[in-house]
């Protein structure tokens, strides 16, 4: 419920800080309000008692010695600056009045109460004409029928309440500062480690399988969770590595039996006169060739990833290599109703394995042709940046999902746009990346702003003679 009070993008740290600040402000305001009300009630009760006591004392003095003794008391300074005394006749005529400067500005009653009996007391509150202070005035009938008025302002009480409120606000501020200490602890040992874990999980979602949850300064529960989660990831990585190793070993072991079976089928095909048997043998040879190609792709990918692939390096012209590929795929583009464009204005001689680079670029072109609808455009581009060359293939197809940008480079993984009508086993892009890695380069992809996807291969393009001497 409280989370709806804050914007969605506001970090949890600020949410918690603002929530604590609001709670502390409300608590402090409530405490000050209750304390101020209680003090005001107590001071009001005290003020009533003081007014009644002083009123009685002055009445005794007047009844004993008349007005002279009251004047003597005031002349001797026996009163305070916030207190006033008046003696009036029943018609309101003032016989004596002692009103200090602090008590001026209050409208005393013009006439004395008529129903008040001798020795009875009446209390009333008189507002000031300009200020917020009030005067608590008491009235008592004297023995001779005159009226004694005694008043006391609440200025001192108000000042005392404000003074206490100031101290309470300071105490509330200090309490708020102390409350920030648990907030600091919570942010340091809970929220920040959770944010670090979220960052690690984002890396995992992007395909960085070596990322792990890090929580060195977190609370024990979060550290235990991170340890258990990391152990699970380590187990998954171990199983994945074991599975890839089994695939690689299986592919390596299958190569020789497949070659023997193929040789036997060729012999059978060449020495059999039955047309049905020859046709069956031919189809068997095609299937064996597909299986052998798959095995070879797995082995090449593994060797390229570990830079153990044997390359037949030669100095070639990259622009000419791409031009040959463009000529090779031009007919297929026309047949599919696609526009196939080559952009390679600058030539560059480089040292690389022609067959392997042809194979990598052909894989990218095959994917572009498979996913681009009729009427689309496929562009093969050569870009040179210093001692680096980029070969890119862009299309106007459906593009890539966000999770595909890193996942599709893994073995046996296909993009979300693939379907049963698009052939493949998810090995093409892993082979492209392995071949680029074997040449000391890298491969990548992105979604184009205008629609479609772009795949590229970055290759070293320094002086080929120097590179040849280094090799």
Secondary structure, 3 states (H helix, E strand, C coil): CHHHHCCCCCCHHHHHHHHHHHHHHHHHHHHHHHHHHHHHHHHHHHHHHHHHHHHHHHHHHHHHHCHHHHHHHHHCCCCCCCEEEEEECCCCCEEEEEECHHHCCECCCCCCCCCCCECCEEEEEEEECCCCCEEEEEEEECCCCCEEEEEEECHHHHHHHHHHHHHHHHHHHHHHHHHHHHHHHHHHHHHHHHHHHHHHHHHHHCCCCCCCCCCCCCCHHHHHHHHHHHHHHHHHHHHHHHHHHHHHHHHHHHHHHHHHHHHHHHHHHHHCCCHHHHHHHHHHHHHHHHHHHHHHHHHHHHHHHCCCCCCCEEEEEHHHHHHHHHHHHHHHHHHHCCEEEEECCCCCEEEEEHHHHHHHHHHHHHHHHHHCCCCCEEEEEEEEECCEEEEEEECCCCCCCCCHHHHCCCCCCCCCCCCCCCCCCCCHHHHHHHHHHHCCCEEEEEECCCCCEEEEEEEECCCHHHHHHHC
